[in-house]
Amino acid sequence: MKRPKKQGSIIPSHGVDKEYDIAIAEINETKRELDTFLAQQKCTLNCKVSYVGSGKNRYLLEVPENKKVPRDFEFQGGRKGFKRYYTQETKDLLAQLIAAEENRASALKDITRRIFEHFDAKVTYFNSILEVYILYCLYNNFKMWKTAVHCLSTLDALLSLVLYYKSSGVTMCRPKFSIPSQDVEPHLEIISGRHPTFLKYFTGDDYIPNSVYMGPKRDNELEDINSGGKLVLVTGPNMGGKSTLMRQAGTLVIMAHLGSYVPAESMCLTPVDRIFTRVGASDKISKGESTFFVEASETSSILHHATSDSFVLIDELGRGTSTYDGTAIAYAALDYLANDIGCRTLFSTHYHSLVEDFCGHPNVGLGHMACMVESELDCPALEKITFLYKFSDGACPKSYGFNVALLAGISRNVVRQGFLKAQQMEFSVKISKALRRLLSVKAPEEIIEALDKKYNFFTENKVIVFFIIVICIYTCCLYSELYIFACNKLDLIK
């Protein structure tokens, strides 16, 4: 490798390039003839004779000054004690040598293209048997190159994994695979796992390892691990580490399938056929695709192609549209993954209504990124959040978005106003739920059907029904406004 790098071109070995081999053979043959001619002149003149010169003035015969030479010797100059001559033979051989060297330079100039040409064999039709033979030779060369490149790339990847294992500086383990059967369901368990990339930046106690389990639900024997479920619904505060946990799990699954050691105390899993991700938020303006369209497209791919052996990461689906639309689509996607596909899934969300809807589902487990909350007495909105970056069992009650707003530099007055509006909306939702529970435990459609069937209520009393609905809505709004007014008066919000 040093020689081609120094000379600026590839120097092929014998048999690799025909043009280069012919030029080298001509050069060697000419030099042998020159050496033979020099030996003849030494015998003829019976004295010391040598070649001198450089470039195009090479191979001048240098003879002692007092020595008589034949008439065909052409004097070209000299130095003290010696004279230099050309003969017709040396001139012809030098011209032949220069031509061969030019052929060699021409062959080297195009050698890289001709060698790389052996990689490809793009012949679509054949005019002769010769072209068929050439294609056959090129195809064999292509297979040889492909095999060599594949072996080198595999060796390079394996060496990289070994170097990573040797230089990680943390506990590493060899993942244990189980084959799914009637007794073994698809699962994934990582104990004290770390994100491989972050090991470069965080060492020792700077990085907090996390454990995660996906599979059949079980009693939670370990303190710092969730109780399972094929689909784990991940909640927690903003900036609490949900996305990092999901990326960590996906990266360790890939490393396990590569045959690498992984940064964890232990890792057990069944094989994964494909990994699907719906992570991050960005649009594709060049294609005219909005942020939510990109989210929906990625989710569509997951729902169409995922199997029970797939591993799915969905991070906050439904952010790019309205709250109700986003919640509804997230609910529908979560329901389809849990009931129809049943694959191992980490599904993070800030829609806490999903927790209420799926908390009792046999295939859905709950987990959250833990935090410590310290509320200020003058304003509940100004909560001080300490991120623990630890994945724990159960659900987080809130997302603590106002804390992130304060960290981002939004003024306290704006945050207080936002908290006021949030309390109003939450109170309205609570009143609506309470009214529905007071009416009946049945679904609203069943209530309407029963009233209409028994009393012909919605046919003959449309005006009365309309006024009842308006009064209920007005009452909810009034109670909400009274609640905010009371909070202001009691200095709960300043």
ZAMARGU-4260 file (C-alpha; in steps of 0.2 Angstrom, whole numbers, plus 5000, padded with zeros to 4 digits):
<rodrens>
0) 5000/5000/5000 | 5015/5012/5003 | 5021/5010/4985 | 5005/5015/4976 | 5002/5029/4988
5) 5020/5036/4985 | 5019/5034/4966 | 5001/5040/4965 | 4995/5024/4955 | 4991/5006/4957
10) 5006/4995/4952 | 4998/4978/4946 | 5006/4962/4949 | 5011/4951/4934 | 4996/4943/4925
15) 4984/4957/4932 | 4985/4969/4917 | 4990/4963/4899 | 4996/4980/4893 | 5006/4983/4908
20) 5014/4966/4907 | 5019/4969/4888 | 5027/4985/4892 | 5037/4978/4906 | 5043/4964/4896
25) 5049/4975/4882 | 5058/4986/4895 | 5067/4971/4902 | 5071/4963/4885 | 5079/4980/4879
30) 5089/4981/4895 | 5096/4964/4893 | 5101/4968/4875 | 5110/4984/4882 | 5119/4974/4895
35) 5124/4961/4882 | 5131/4975/4870 | 5141/4982/4885 | 5149/4965/4888 | 5154/4964/4870
40) 5162/4981/4870 | 5172/4977/4885 | 5179/4961/4877 | 5182/4971/4860 | 5191/4986/4868
45) 5199/4976/4882 | 5196/4989/4895 | 5184/4996/4907 | 5168/5002/4899 | 5152/5008/4907
50) 5135/5016/4903 | 5133/5034/4909 | 5120/5048/4907 | 5102/5051/4912 | 5085/5054/4904
55) 5086/5054/4885 | 5105/5055/4886 | 5106/5038/4894 | 5117/5023/4890 | 5132/5033/4884
60) 5148/5022/4882 | 5161/5029/4894 | 5179/5024/4888 | 5196/5029/4895 | 5203/5044/4886
65) 5219/5035/4879 | 5209/5020/4872 | 5207/5019/4853 | 5189/5016/4848 | 5181/5010/4831
70) 5176/5023/4818 | 5157/5020/4821 | 5158/5027/4839 | 5151/5045/4839 | 5160/5057/4851
75) 5147/5065/4863 | 5159/5073/4876 | 5169/5068/4891 | 5177/5071/4908 | 5194/5071/4914
80) 5202/5054/4909 | 5187/5048/4900 | 5177/5050/4883 | 5159/5047/4880 | 5152/5039/4864
85) 5136/5034/4856 | 5134/5020/4843 | 5120/5016/4831 | 5116/5000/4842 | 5115/5010/4858
90) 5104/5024/4850 | 5092/5011/4843 | 5091/5002/4859 | 5088/5018/4869 | 5074/5023/4857
95) 5066/5006/4859 | 5068/5008/4878 | 5060/5025/4879 | 5045/5019/4868 | 5043/5004/4880
100) 5043/5016/4895 | 5030/5027/4887 | 5019/5012/4885 | 5021/5007/4903 | 5017/5025/4908
105) 5001/5025/4897 | 4996/5008/4904 | 4998/5014/4922 | 4988/5030/4918 | 4973/5020/4914
110) 4976/5005/4926 | 4964/5010/4939 | 4949/5011/4927 | 4954/4994/4919 | 4955/4985/4936
115) 4939/4992/4942 | 4931/4987/4926 | 4933/4969/4932 | 4919/4973/4945 | 4906/4975/4932
120) 4900/4965/4917 | 4887/4975/4908 | 4884/4966/4892 | 4866/4966/4886 | 4868/4957/4869
125) 4882/4947/4861 | 4889/4949/4843 | 4901/4935/4844 | 4907/4920/4854 | 4921/4931/4860
130) 4909/4943/4869 | 4901/4928/4878 | 4918/4922/4884 | 4923/4940/4889 | 4907/4941/4899
135) 4910/4924/4907 | 4927/4930/4913 | 4921/4947/4919 | 4907/4938/4929 | 4920/4926/4937
140) 4931/4941/4942 | 4915/4950/4949 | 4911/4936/4960 | 4929/4935/4966 | 4929/4954/4970
145) 4913/4953/4978 | 4918/4938/4989 | 4934/4947/4994 | 4925/4964/4998 | 4912/4954/5008
150) 4926/4945/5018 | 4935/4961/5021 | 4920/4971/5027 | 4914/4957/5038 | 4932/4956/5046
155) 4932/4975/5048 | 4915/4974/5057 | 4920/4960/5068 | 4936/4969/5073 | 4927/4985/5077
160) 4915/4975/5089 | 4930/4967/5097 | 4938/4984/5099 | 4922/4992/5106 | 4921/4977/5119
165) 4939/4980/5124 | 4938/4999/5126 | 4920/5001/5133 | 4926/5002/5151 | 4908/4996/5158
170) 4900/4979/5161 | 4897/4969/5145 | 4887/4953/5143 | 4884/4941/5129 | 4865/4941/5124
175) 4856/4925/5127 | 4843/4920/5113 | 4828/4909/5115 | 4818/4901/5101 | 4799/4905/5102
180) 4789/4890/5106 | 4773/4885/5115 | 4782/4887/5131 | 4792/4902/5126 | 4784/4918/5120
185) 4793/4932/5111 | 4801/4943/5125 | 4815/4955/5128 | 4824/4958/5145 | 4838/4970/5147
190) 4846/4972/5165 | 4855/4988/5168 | 4858/4992/5150 | 4867/5007/5143 | 4866/5017/5127
195) 4882/5012/5117 | 4885/5029/5110 | 4884/5038/5126 | 4898/5028/5134 | 4910/5039/5124
200) 4903/5054/5134 | 4897/5047/5151 | 4907/5035/5161 | 4906/5029/5179 | 4891/5036/5189
205) 4888/5050/5176 | 4877/5038/5166 | 4862/5029/5174 | 4858/5012/5167 | 4841/5006/5164
210) 4832/4989/5164 | 4817/4985/5153 | 4806/4970/5151 | 4794/4966/5137 | 4785/4950/5136
215) 4771/4940/5146 | 4766/4950/5162 | 4774/4944/5178 | 4776/4949/5196 | 4788/4963/5198
220) 4802/4955/5208 | 4815/4968/5204 | 4814/4986/5210 | 4821/4994/5195 | 4811/4985/5181
225) 4794/4986/5174 | 4782/4971/5176 | 4781/4968/5157 | 4768/4967/5144 | 4771/4964/5125
230) 4767/4982/5123 | 4774/4994/5136 | 4766/5011/5137 | 4780/5023/5142 | 4775/5040/5151
235) 4786/5052/5160 | 4791/5071/5161 | 4797/5080/5146 | 4816/5078/5145 | 4815/5063/5157
240) 4824/5051/5145 | 4810/5042/5136 | 4817/5043/5119 | 4834/5039/5125 | 4828/5023/5133
245) 4819/5018/5117 | 4834/5021/5106 | 4845/5012/5119 | 4834/4996/5118 | 4833/4997/5099
250) 4852/4998/5097 | 4856/4984/5110 | 4844/4973/5100 | 4854/4976/5084 | 4870/4973/5092
255) 4864/4957/5099 | 4859/4951/5082 | 4876/4956/5076 | 4884/4944/5088 | 4891/4958/5098
260) 4893/4959/5117 | 4881/4973/5124 | 4884/4986/5138 | 4872/4978/5151 | 4873/4966/5165
265) 4862/4953/5156 | 4851/4952/5141 | 4838/4939/5136 | 4828/4939/5120 | 4819/4930/5106
270) 4825/4934/5088 | 4818/4949/5080 | 4813/4949/5062 | 4812/4968/5059 | 4814/4984/5069
275) 4802/4998/5065 | 4804/5015/5072 | 4793/5031/5073 | 4804/5043/5082 | 4807/5061/5081
280) 4797/5075/5072 | 4801/5083/5055 | 4793/5087/5039 | 4799/5084/5021 | 4796/5101/5013
285) 4803/5096/4996 | 4790/5083/4995 | 4776/5093/5002 | 4774/5082/5017 | 4769/5089/5033
290) 4776/5083/5050 | 4760/5074/5054 | 4760/5066/5037 | 4777/5059/5040 | 4772/5052/5056
295) 4756/5044/5049 | 4767/5037/5034 | 4779/5029/5046 | 4765/5022/5057 | 4756/5015/5042
300) 4772/5006/5037 | 4773/4998/5054 | 4754/4993/5055 | 4756/4985/5037 | 4772/4976/5039
305) 4775/4972/5058 | 4773/4954/5064 | 4772/4946/5081 | 4791/4944/5080 | 4795/4962/5076
310) 4802/4976/5088 | 4793/4992/5087 | 4798/5009/5094 | 4784/5023/5093 | 4789/5040/5101
315) 4774/5052/5104 | 4763/5048/5090 | 4750/5061/5086 | 4760/5077/5090 | 4758/5085/5073
320) 4739/5087/5073 | 4725/5093/5085 | 4724/5085/5103 | 4708/5075/5100 | 4714/5069/5083
325) 4731/5064/5089 | 4724/5055/5104 | 4712/5046/5094 | 4725/5040/5081 | 4737/5035/5095
330) 4723/5025/5103 | 4719/5016/5087 | 4737/5012/5083 | 4740/5006/5100 | 4724/4996/5100
335) 4729/4988/5084 | 4747/4984/5090 | 4741/4976/5106 | 4726/4966/5099 | 4730/4962/5081
340) 4749/4961/5079 | 4755/4958/5097 | 4773/4962/5094 | 4786/4969/5107 | 4783/4988/5107
345) 4789/5003/5117 | 4775/5016/5114 | 4779/5033/5123 | 4765/5046/5125 | 4760/5062/5134
350) 4741/5057/5131 | 4737/5051/5148 | 4720/5046/5143 | 4728/5031/5134 | 4735/5025/5151
355) 4717/5025/5158 | 4710/5015/5143 | 4724/5002/5142 | 4729/5000/5160 | 4720/4984/5162
360) 4724/4976/5145 | 4732/4959/5146 | 4745/4964/5133 | 4749/4981/5138 | 4761/4986/5153
365) 4765/5003/5160 | 4782/5010/5163 | 4788/5028/5166 | 4804/5038/5168 | 4804/5043/5187
370) 4806/5060/5193 | 4805/5070/5210 | 4793/5085/5211 | 4794/5099/5223 | 4780/5112/5222
375) 4781/5130/5226 | 4768/5136/5238 | 4764/5152/5229 | 4761/5143/5212 | 4758/5125/5208
380) 4763/5128/5190 | 4781/5132/5196 | 4785/5115/5201 | 4804/5110/5202 | 4807/5094/5193
385) 4822/5083/5197 | 4825/5070/5183 | 4830/5053/5190 | 4832/5045/5172 | 4827/5029/5179
390) 4814/5018/5171 | 4801/5011/5183 | 4785/5002/5184 | 4768/5010/5183 | 4762/5027/5175
395) 4768/5045/5177 | 4753/5056/5183 | 4758/5071/5172 | 4771/5077/5159 | 4776/5092/5169
400) 4777/5103/5153 | 4777/5119/5163 | 4794/5114/5170 | 4801/5113/5153 | 4793/5130/5148
405) 4802/5138/5163 | 4819/5129/5159 | 4817/5135/5141 | 4816/5153/5147 | 4797/5157/5145
410) 4793/5170/5158 | 4784/5165/5174 | 4769/5176/5170 | 4766/5167/5154 | 4768/5150/5162
415) 4755/5155/5176 | 4743/5160/5163 | 4745/5144/5154 | 4743/5134/5170 | 4727/5144/5173
420) 4720/5138/5156 | 4726/5120/5159 | 4717/5120/5176 | 4701/5126/5167 | 4702/5113/5154
425) 4705/5099/5166 | 4691/5104/5177 | 4679/5105/5162 | 4684/5087/5157 | 4682/5081/5175
430) 4664/5089/5176 | 4660/5080/5159 | 4665/5063/5165 | 4656/5066/5181 | 4640/5070/5172
435) 4641/5055/5161 | 4644/5044/5176 | 4628/5051/5184 | 4617/5048/5169 | 4622/5030/5167
440) 4635/5017/5166 | 4629/5013/5148 | 4636/5020/5133 | 4628/5037/5126 | 4621/5028/5111
445) 4612/5016/5122 | 4605/5030/5133 | 4598/5039/5117 | 4591/5023/5110 | 4582/5018/5127
450) 4575/5036/5129 | 4568/5037/5111 | 4561/5019/5112 | 4552/5021/5128 | 4547/5039/5129
455) 4548/5044/5111 | 4559/5058/5119 | 4570/5064/5105 | 4555/5065/5092 | 4542/5075/5102
460) 4553/5085/5114 | 4567/5091/5103 | 4566/5109/5110 | 4566/5103/5128 | 4581/5091/5124
465) 4590/5106/5116 | 4588/5117/5131 | 4593/5103/5143 | 4609/5101/5133 | 4613/5119/5133
470) 4610/5121/5152 | 4621/5106/5155 | 4635/5114/5145 | 4632/5131/5152 | 4633/5124/5170
475) 4650/5115/5166 | 4657/5131/5159 | 4650/5141/5174 | 4658/5129/5187 | 4674/5130/5178
480) 4675/5149/5178 | 4669/5149/5196 | 4684/5137/5200 | 4696/5149/5192 | 4689/5164/5200
485) 4690/5155/5217 | 4708/5150/5214 | 4712/5168/5210 | 4704/5175/5226 | 4712/5162/5237
490) 4729/5167/5230 | 4732/5149/5224 | 4738/5157/5207 | 4748/5173/5208
</rodrens>
